[in-house]
Amino acid sequence: MKVAKFGGSSMASANQLIKVANIVKDDASRKFIVVSAPGKRYKEDTKMTDLLIDLGKAYINQLPYEHQLNIIMERLTEIVTELDLPRDLLEEFAVSLKEVQKLHPNKESLMDAVKAIGEDSSAKMLSAYLNKIGIHASYVNPKEAGLILSDEPGNAQILPESFDKIRELKEREGVLVIPGFFGYTKEGKLVTFSRGGSDITGSIVAAGVNAELYENFTDVDSVYSVNPAFVPNPKKITKLTYREMRELSYAGFSVFHDEALIPAYHAKIPVAIKNTNNPTAEGTLIVAERDLNGQVVTGIASDTGFCNLFVSKYLMNREIGFGRKLLNIFEDEGVSFEHAPSGIDNMSVIFRERNLPREKEHVIIERIKNELHPDTVSISRGIAIIMVVGEGLVNSIGVANQATEAFTKAKVNIDMINQGSSEVSMMFGIQASDLECAIRSLYQSYFVEKSVVK
């Protein structure tokens, strides 16, 4: 028994839905299907979720919305018409788009409810098409499926009592098609996960029904050892661990939501990354443990949009509670941080720039100066983070040396290193302008030259 999740590119058009249906038809064990909202049909296209966000903003700000509504209905009409599905579906979608304002007067609830229409529509269209081609399928609303979430619009978390309810789905006949990305609170309020959360839904359902495999279908043949935008034809990763994938996803591997592995990890369910457009390709399997087979480093991930707050104070290490007081300031101001490497007399706190707007930056710096009396406090923006990831890192000699030599060859200065806080990764902070040449040099060192001493 498998759970298969299909991403936005897999649901983007009628042609893609046909591919999805054929994949479901080819394997009777694919009993639970989780879907995203329709994605881009071509490079310049707009994702359905973005169209819905524009509609939601128009609703909230009481602006004219007919244009956005027409574009959304045109996309849905195109799919329904090409698949020759019942026209009743379009009437249902139109009612949902118009009635959502009345049902969700609160702004946060309204935006979540509008965004969820994308996944909900995908599930209803796929379910209808599966029945049309002779597969007994049912659309299952997340409330009916048992996805009970915390009351955190746009960032909801699954509640433990969900899994017993989800387990009951195993008793139902046929293929069950479940929209991803959203669920309901105990009080029945619709809430969504963070963006890309359909991956999370798939993982939750897989854990709930104790699936033998969670398949995540996307538009690439596998996970690659480095971003193909930086290195042409990089090495494919055929197998990696949950921990490795979590680190890689966090640091920019967009093929998988970085929170999505948690339910599958706890339930020890293998996860397969597959390509909807090439379903027979080997793909990438994510498991609890793997053989190293002489390859210490699994992948190199990177992301931009970070900033570094640097605080120094002589004899900081003797001042009990300094770090706690510093981090409490960020908590008070509602700012989450990513990393906090420290030295004897200094401490850096790494943020995503979107979480630290400049007006908040000024408030935080003034509080640090007034409450902690540092010798220096400064913020540097335009930082890129590089993660070198692999299960063999902690027990291998020379891995860090290879990295620093690669940076030297690329003539890239390292602003920050954090090694030791994770057994499977090393983090480097550099200027974002140096990212591409740094990644190429690291890939050459770890995957072409392969000179690590064990």
LOVO-429954 format. One record per residue (C-alpha): residue number from 0; chain; x negated, y negated, z negated. Coordinates in Angstrom, 3 decimals, padded with zeros to 6 digits. Layout:
residues N
> NUM/A/X/Y/Z
...
***
This chain:
residues 454
> 0/A/000.000/000.000/000.000
> 1/A/-001.498/-003.294/001.165
> 2/A/-000.768/-006.979/000.782
> 3/A/-001.576/-009.007/003.902
> 4/A/-001.768/-012.784/003.870
> 5/A/-001.729/-014.747/007.135
> 6/A/-003.146/-018.270/007.213
> 7/A/-001.991/-021.372/009.040
> 8/A/-003.786/-020.598/012.291
> 9/A/-002.035/-017.204/012.351
> 10/A/001.367/-018.888/012.028
> 11/A/000.724/-021.874/014.307
> 12/A/002.781/-020.797/017.321
> 13/A/005.128/-018.156/018.679
> 14/A/002.204/-016.381/020.320
> 15/A/000.380/-016.193/016.990
> 16/A/003.466/-014.864/015.198
> 17/A/003.656/-012.095/017.784
> 18/A/000.057/-011.139/016.915
> 19/A/000.956/-011.125/013.224
> 20/A/003.981/-008.907/013.859
> 21/A/001.849/-006.446/015.843
> 22/A/-000.669/-006.264/012.996
> 23/A/002.150/-005.518/010.547
> 24/A/003.603/-002.920/012.925
> 25/A/000.245/-001.180/013.413
> 26/A/-000.091/-000.222/009.737
> 27/A/002.930/000.975/007.770
> 28/A/001.073/000.440/004.492
> 29/A/001.241/-003.356/005.032
> 30/A/004.382/-003.669/002.942
> 31/A/003.906/-007.145/001.449
> 32/A/003.267/-010.083/003.771
> 33/A/002.413/-013.578/002.480
> 34/A/002.358/-016.482/004.934
> 35/A/001.093/-020.051/005.154
> 36/A/002.769/-022.976/006.885
> 37/A/002.109/-023.303/010.642
> 38/A/-001.396/-024.644/011.223
> 39/A/-003.050/-026.279/014.197
> 40/A/-002.244/-024.948/017.667
> 41/A/-005.306/-026.715/019.101
> 42/A/-008.142/-028.866/017.749
> 43/A/-006.348/-032.242/017.901
> 44/A/-003.080/-030.856/016.553
> 45/A/-001.651/-031.655/013.112
> 46/A/-000.930/-029.002/010.502
> 47/A/002.682/-028.594/009.441
> 48/A/001.753/-029.329/005.817
> 49/A/000.314/-032.708/006.830
> 50/A/003.464/-033.512/008.791
> 51/A/005.524/-032.633/005.742
> 52/A/003.355/-034.788/003.480
> 53/A/003.991/-037.738/005.803
> 54/A/007.713/-037.020/005.591
> 55/A/007.539/-036.780/001.808
> 56/A/005.758/-040.137/001.577
> 57/A/008.460/-041.724/003.729
> 58/A/011.145/-040.266/001.465
> 59/A/009.392/-041.433/-001.717
> 60/A/008.727/-044.951/-000.399
> 61/A/012.207/-045.194/001.125
> 62/A/010.820/-045.800/004.602
> 63/A/012.306/-044.705/007.956
> 64/A/011.650/-040.984/008.337
> 65/A/013.419/-039.954/011.547
> 66/A/010.170/-039.839/013.557
> 67/A/008.455/-037.462/011.110
> 68/A/011.584/-035.362/010.836
> 69/A/011.866/-035.029/014.619
> 70/A/008.219/-033.936/014.997
> 71/A/008.663/-031.238/012.351
> 72/A/011.867/-029.959/013.913
> 73/A/010.258/-029.928/017.357
> 74/A/007.483/-027.651/016.040
> 75/A/009.953/-025.278/014.421
> 76/A/012.273/-025.346/017.435
> 77/A/009.402/-024.418/019.734
> 78/A/008.610/-021.288/017.704
> 79/A/012.231/-020.225/017.232
> 80/A/013.025/-020.730/020.929
> 81/A/009.966/-018.896/022.267
> 82/A/010.604/-015.950/019.953
> 83/A/014.317/-016.009/020.860
> 84/A/015.340/-016.032/017.203
> 85/A/018.847/-016.899/015.955
> 86/A/019.579/-020.632/016.253
> 87/A/021.062/-020.498/012.766
> 88/A/017.486/-020.702/011.512
> 89/A/017.078/-024.183/012.961
> 90/A/020.258/-025.364/011.317
> 91/A/018.976/-023.981/008.022
> 92/A/015.634/-025.759/008.413
> 93/A/017.305/-029.055/009.291
> 94/A/019.539/-028.852/006.212
> 95/A/016.547/-028.067/003.983
> 96/A/014.605/-031.074/005.297
> 97/A/017.500/-033.463/004.773
> 98/A/018.927/-032.124/001.501
> 99/A/015.550/-031.943/-000.281
> 100/A/015.825/-035.594/-001.350
> 101/A/019.077/-035.000/-003.191
> 102/A/017.860/-031.833/-004.892
> 103/A/014.560/-033.311/-006.109
> 104/A/014.941/-036.948/-007.221
> 105/A/011.630/-036.975/-009.137
> 106/A/008.711/-038.118/-006.915
> 107/A/006.292/-035.326/-007.854
> 108/A/008.981/-032.670/-007.555
> 109/A/010.126/-034.111/-004.237
> 110/A/006.648/-033.968/-002.685
> 111/A/006.119/-030.373/-003.828
> 112/A/009.521/-029.339/-002.485
> 113/A/008.908/-031.023/000.891
> 114/A/005.471/-029.408/001.285
> 115/A/006.865/-025.968/000.423
> 116/A/009.246/-026.084/003.407
> 117/A/006.324/-025.214/005.707
> 118/A/005.589/-021.851/004.095
> 119/A/009.276/-021.147/003.543
> 120/A/010.037/-021.692/007.235
> 121/A/007.126/-019.473/008.297
> 122/A/008.378/-016.617/006.127
> 123/A/011.922/-016.855/007.448
> 124/A/010.774/-016.944/011.087
> 125/A/008.407/-013.992/010.690
> 126/A/010.995/-011.944/008.828
> 127/A/013.545/-012.601/011.588
> 128/A/011.071/-011.655/014.321
> 129/A/010.004/-008.442/012.567
> 130/A/013.651/-007.361/012.412
> 131/A/014.072/-008.262/016.071
> 132/A/011.282/-005.860/017.098
> 133/A/012.672/-003.032/014.983
> 134/A/010.844/-003.434/011.662
> 135/A/013.069/-003.527/008.587
> 136/A/011.909/-006.746/006.905
> 137/A/013.295/-009.083/004.255
> 138/A/012.514/-012.675/003.395
> 139/A/011.812/-012.928/-000.355
> 140/A/011.873/-016.332/-002.020
> 141/A/009.055/-016.774/-004.597
> 142/A/011.653/-017.166/-007.382
> 143/A/013.153/-013.807/-006.428
> 144/A/009.650/-012.337/-006.120
> 145/A/008.815/-013.386/-009.674
> 146/A/006.224/-016.124/-009.188
> 147/A/006.638/-018.019/-012.469
> 148/A/004.279/-020.999/-012.621
> 149/A/003.225/-023.702/-015.054
> 150/A/004.920/-027.080/-014.728
> 151/A/002.005/-028.807/-012.999
> 152/A/003.176/-030.180/-009.630
> 153/A/000.483/-029.791/-006.968
> 154/A/-001.776/-027.773/-009.267
> 155/A/000.407/-025.074/-010.819
> 156/A/-001.002/-021.930/-012.430
> 157/A/000.515/-018.457/-012.563
> 158/A/001.985/-017.410/-015.913
> 159/A/001.213/-013.900/-017.273
> 160/A/004.868/-012.804/-017.396
> 161/A/004.999/-013.058/-013.597
> 162/A/003.177/-009.814/-012.988
> 163/A/005.800/-007.525/-014.548
> 164/A/008.459/-009.167/-012.402
> 165/A/006.336/-008.935/-009.229
> 166/A/005.743/-005.236/-009.921
> 167/A/009.460/-004.609/-009.378
> 168/A/008.995/-005.495/-005.685
> 169/A/007.460/-002.041/-005.192
> 170/A/010.942/-000.539/-005.517
> 171/A/012.319/-002.464/-002.542
> 172/A/012.614/-000.972/000.927
> 173/A/010.944/-002.247/004.095
> 174/A/008.455/-005.049/004.647
> 175/A/008.762/-008.005/002.275
> 176/A/007.802/-011.419/003.660
> 177/A/006.975/-013.965/000.941
> 178/A/006.139/-017.633/001.497
> 179/A/002.838/-018.630/-000.072
> 180/A/001.768/-021.820/-001.848
> 181/A/004.709/-022.309/-004.219
> 182/A/006.684/-020.790/-007.064
> 183/A/009.032/-021.878/-009.836
> 184/A/008.719/-022.858/-013.478
> 185/A/010.650/-021.041/-016.217
> 186/A/013.245/-023.794/-015.908
> 187/A/013.645/-023.157/-012.168
> 188/A/011.714/-026.187/-010.915
> 189/A/009.805/-025.723/-007.640
> 190/A/006.043/-026.366/-007.991
> 191/A/003.066/-025.750/-005.702
> 192/A/-000.467/-024.546/-006.149
> 193/A/-003.301/-026.783/-005.001
> 194/A/-003.765/-027.219/-001.227
> 195/A/-004.530/-023.912/000.472
> 196/A/-002.741/-022.058/-002.314
> 197/A/-001.185/-019.402/-000.082
> 198/A/-004.399/-017.451/-000.668
> 199/A/-003.574/-017.586/-004.380
> 200/A/-000.048/-016.270/-003.775
> 201/A/-001.436/-013.339/-001.785
> 202/A/-003.899/-012.465/-004.525
> 203/A/-001.205/-012.708/-007.223
> 204/A/001.163/-010.440/-005.289
> 205/A/-001.663/-007.938/-004.683
> 206/A/-002.417/-007.852/-008.418
> 207/A/001.268/-007.629/-009.328
> 208/A/002.020/-004.617/-007.119
> 209/A/-001.430/-003.073/-007.738
> 210/A/-002.191/-002.920/-004.019
> 211/A/-004.989/-000.727/-002.709
> 212/A/-006.215/-003.680/-000.604
> 213/A/-005.539/-007.384/-000.210
> 214/A/-006.074/-008.410/003.426
> 215/A/-006.576/-012.098/004.153
> 216/A/-006.112/-012.781/007.877
> 217/A/-007.644/-015.963/009.262
> 218/A/-009.249/-017.109/012.539
> 219/A/-012.817/-015.804/012.099
> 220/A/-014.186/-012.276/012.419
> 221/A/-015.907/-012.382/009.039
> 222/A/-017.520/-014.541/006.412
> 223/A/-020.863/-015.830/007.679
> 224/A/-024.063/-016.286/005.730
> 225/A/-024.067/-019.998/006.554
> 226/A/-021.756/-022.533/008.183
> 227/A/-021.856/-021.881/011.980
> 228/A/-021.669/-025.657/012.486
> 229/A/-025.266/-025.852/011.197
> 230/A/-026.735/-022.597/012.528
> 231/A/-025.545/-020.997/015.789
> 232/A/-024.570/-017.312/015.555
> 233/A/-025.428/-016.850/011.865
> 234/A/-025.600/-013.428/010.245
> 235/A/-022.225/-011.908/009.372
> 236/A/-021.582/-010.750/005.827
> 237/A/-019.905/-007.338/005.840
> 238/A/-019.694/-006.908/002.068
> 239/A/-020.054/-009.230/-000.914
> 240/A/-018.927/-009.373/-004.522
> 241/A/-016.134/-011.385/-006.111
> 242/A/-018.723/-013.529/-007.887
> 243/A/-020.588/-014.264/-004.669
> 244/A/-017.404/-015.188/-002.805
> 245/A/-016.246/-017.414/-005.663
> 246/A/-019.518/-019.367/-005.576
> 247/A/-019.510/-019.622/-001.783
> 248/A/-015.859/-020.715/-001.648
> 249/A/-016.412/-023.382/-004.279
> 250/A/-019.318/-024.847/-002.347
> 251/A/-017.650/-025.232/000.999
> 252/A/-016.793/-021.826/002.522
> 253/A/-013.321/-022.879/003.658
> 254/A/-012.342/-019.377/004.810
> 255/A/-010.991/-018.624/001.333
> 256/A/-009.463/-020.714/-001.471
> 257/A/-011.945/-020.776/-004.361
> 258/A/-009.280/-019.919/-006.997
> 259/A/-007.665/-017.129/-004.999
> 260/A/-009.964/-014.312/-006.072
> 261/A/-009.125/-014.519/-009.776
> 262/A/-005.983/-012.301/-009.798
> 263/A/-007.560/-009.744/-007.440
> 264/A/-010.782/-009.798/-009.471
> 265/A/-008.987/-009.050/-012.744
> 266/A/-006.986/-006.246/-011.102
> 267/A/-010.126/-004.866/-009.361
> 268/A/-008.434/-004.972/-005.946
> 269/A/-010.775/-005.126/-002.913
> 270/A/-010.208/-008.080/-000.599
> 271/A/-010.725/-007.883/003.172
> 272/A/-011.230/-010.973/005.327
> 273/A/-009.900/-010.194/008.816
> 274/A/-009.252/-012.043/012.097
> 275/A/-005.672/-012.230/013.380
> 276/A/-007.039/-012.777/016.893
> 277/A/-009.386/-009.782/016.647
> 278/A/-007.875/-007.434/014.037
> 279/A/-010.103/-004.476/014.913
> 280/A/-013.274/-006.369/013.963
> 281/A/-015.012/-005.074/010.843
> 282/A/-014.423/-008.222/008.818
> 283/A/-015.810/-008.853/005.347
> 284/A/-014.978/-006.761/002.287
> 285/A/-015.083/-008.359/-001.178
> 286/A/-015.653/-005.900/-004.022
> 287/A/-016.718/-005.806/-007.676
> 288/A/-020.211/-004.433/-006.942
> 289/A/-022.362/-003.854/-003.889
> 290/A/-025.731/-002.358/-002.965
> 291/A/-028.338/-005.058/-002.328
> 292/A/-030.015/-003.114/000.518
> 293/A/-033.065/-005.379/000.417
> 294/A/-031.077/-008.576/001.009
> 295/A/-031.247/-010.702/-002.134
> 296/A/-029.507/-013.814/-000.787
> 297/A/-026.002/-013.257/000.582
> 298/A/-025.138/-016.735/001.766
> 299/A/-025.885/-020.437/001.706
> 300/A/-022.947/-022.770/001.109
> 301/A/-022.809/-026.537/001.050
> 302/A/-020.405/-029.370/000.478
> 303/A/-020.571/-033.159/000.516
> 304/A/-018.692/-035.833/-001.388
> 305/A/-020.406/-035.603/-004.762
> 306/A/-021.835/-038.238/-007.082
> 307/A/-024.285/-037.981/-009.957
> 308/A/-023.958/-039.893/-013.223
> 309/A/-027.385/-040.009/-014.885
> 310/A/-027.823/-040.807/-018.575
> 311/A/-031.172/-040.982/-020.379
> 312/A/-031.978/-041.714/-024.016
> 313/A/-035.236/-041.116/-025.825
> 314/A/-034.893/-038.256/-028.379
> 315/A/-031.465/-037.350/-027.000
> 316/A/-032.114/-033.745/-027.995
> 317/A/-032.184/-034.734/-031.694
> 318/A/-028.901/-036.623/-031.567
> 319/A/-026.297/-034.091/-032.620
> 320/A/-023.122/-034.276/-030.555
> 321/A/-024.458/-036.514/-027.782
> 322/A/-023.311/-034.205/-024.985
> 323/A/-019.897/-033.681/-026.575
> 324/A/-019.375/-037.418/-026.981
> 325/A/-020.380/-038.020/-023.370
> 326/A/-018.025/-035.386/-022.005
> 327/A/-015.230/-036.614/-024.285
> 328/A/-015.384/-039.977/-022.512
> 329/A/-014.619/-038.252/-019.205
> 330/A/-011.783/-036.311/-020.824
> 331/A/-010.317/-039.500/-022.296
> 332/A/-010.413/-041.144/-018.864
> 333/A/-008.838/-038.148/-017.133
> 334/A/-011.900/-037.357/-014.984
> 335/A/-013.000/-033.745/-014.410
> 336/A/-016.647/-032.937/-013.749
> 337/A/-018.296/-030.128/-011.761
> 338/A/-021.756/-029.557/-013.282
> 339/A/-023.772/-030.944/-016.180
> 340/A/-027.490/-030.090/-015.903
> 341/A/-029.601/-031.586/-018.681
> 342/A/-033.167/-032.189/-019.859
> 343/A/-034.739/-033.119/-023.196
> 344/A/-033.976/-036.812/-022.966
> 345/A/-031.501/-036.970/-020.100
> 346/A/-028.302/-035.505/-018.798
> 347/A/-026.676/-035.551/-015.372
> 348/A/-022.977/-035.072/-014.787
> 349/A/-021.874/-034.185/-011.276
> 350/A/-018.436/-035.212/-010.013
> 351/A/-016.569/-034.954/-006.766
> 352/A/-016.357/-038.542/-005.558
> 353/A/-012.605/-038.302/-005.082
> 354/A/-012.280/-037.661/-008.839
> 355/A/-014.266/-040.757/-009.788
> 356/A/-012.855/-043.867/-008.079
> 357/A/-014.976/-046.980/-008.405
> 358/A/-012.569/-048.729/-010.765
> 359/A/-012.803/-045.726/-013.121
> 360/A/-016.579/-045.663/-012.693
> 361/A/-016.890/-049.158/-014.182
> 362/A/-014.774/-048.238/-017.217
> 363/A/-016.767/-045.070/-017.889
> 364/A/-020.167/-046.761/-017.617
> 365/A/-019.104/-049.504/-020.031
> 366/A/-017.866/-046.931/-022.525
> 367/A/-021.113/-044.957/-022.296
> 368/A/-023.135/-048.116/-022.914
> 369/A/-021.002/-049.238/-025.844
> 370/A/-020.482/-045.868/-027.517
> 371/A/-023.689/-043.927/-026.820
> 372/A/-026.262/-046.733/-026.394
> 373/A/-028.385/-044.994/-023.723
> 374/A/-031.662/-046.320/-022.354
> 375/A/-030.379/-045.811/-018.800
> 376/A/-027.049/-045.034/-017.190
> 377/A/-026.493/-045.030/-013.435
> 378/A/-024.380/-043.435/-010.719
> 379/A/-025.616/-042.199/-007.339
> 380/A/-023.112/-041.454/-004.586
> 381/A/-023.484/-039.678/-001.243
> 382/A/-024.782/-036.439/-002.790
> 383/A/-024.517/-033.035/-001.107
> 384/A/-024.558/-029.791/-003.061
> 385/A/-026.196/-026.636/-001.675
> 386/A/-025.599/-023.250/-003.282
> 387/A/-027.933/-020.334/-002.565
> 388/A/-025.873/-017.284/-003.535
> 389/A/-026.687/-013.616/-004.083
> 390/A/-026.240/-010.887/-006.691
> 391/A/-029.970/-010.154/-006.607
> 392/A/-031.137/-013.622/-007.596
> 393/A/-031.538/-013.083/-011.327
> 394/A/-033.862/-010.065/-010.943
> 395/A/-035.885/-011.203/-007.910
> 396/A/-039.208/-012.993/-007.909
> 397/A/-039.852/-015.823/-005.472
> 398/A/-036.306/-016.761/-004.483
> 399/A/-036.496/-020.269/-005.947
> 400/A/-039.972/-020.741/-004.487
> 401/A/-038.637/-019.880/-001.037
> 402/A/-035.961/-022.522/-001.431
> 403/A/-038.337/-025.280/-002.485
> 404/A/-040.715/-024.393/000.350
> 405/A/-037.809/-024.564/002.797
> 406/A/-036.892/-028.039/001.523
> 407/A/-040.525/-029.083/001.867
> 408/A/-040.708/-027.833/005.457
> 409/A/-037.542/-029.775/006.261
> 410/A/-039.005/-032.864/004.517
> 411/A/-035.965/-033.064/002.262
> 412/A/-036.267/-034.403/-001.272
> 413/A/-034.470/-032.464/-004.016
> 414/A/-032.564/-034.784/-006.329
> 415/A/-031.437/-032.042/-008.680
> 416/A/-031.850/-028.314/-009.371
> 417/A/-029.630/-026.170/-011.565
> 418/A/-030.761/-022.568/-011.975
> 419/A/-029.907/-020.266/-014.822
> 420/A/-026.320/-021.254/-015.549
> 421/A/-025.203/-018.621/-013.033
> 422/A/-026.691/-015.188/-012.423
> 423/A/-025.722/-015.266/-008.748
> 424/A/-026.495/-018.790/-007.557
> 425/A/-028.949/-021.668/-007.488
> 426/A/-027.644/-025.192/-007.008
> 427/A/-029.533/-028.021/-005.327
> 428/A/-028.483/-031.630/-005.025
> 429/A/-029.782/-033.646/-002.053
> 430/A/-028.782/-036.710/-000.067
> 431/A/-025.874/-035.891/002.228
> 432/A/-027.773/-037.315/005.212
> 433/A/-030.360/-034.512/004.827
> 434/A/-027.869/-031.667/004.647
> 435/A/-028.061/-030.210/008.149
> 436/A/-031.852/-029.943/008.352
> 437/A/-031.999/-028.518/004.816
> 438/A/-029.453/-025.795/005.620
> 439/A/-031.272/-024.801/008.798
> 440/A/-034.584/-024.508/006.963
> 441/A/-033.060/-022.440/004.150
> 442/A/-031.389/-020.093/006.637
> 443/A/-034.680/-019.628/008.464
> 444/A/-036.417/-018.784/005.204
> 445/A/-033.871/-016.319/003.794
> 446/A/-032.387/-014.675/006.859
> 447/A/-035.050/-014.896/009.557
> 448/A/-038.360/-014.724/007.749
> 449/A/-037.109/-012.644/004.752
> 450/A/-040.306/-012.847/002.712
> 451/A/-038.928/-012.596/-000.828
> 452/A/-041.124/-010.560/-003.176
> 453/A/-039.067/-008.187/-005.323
***
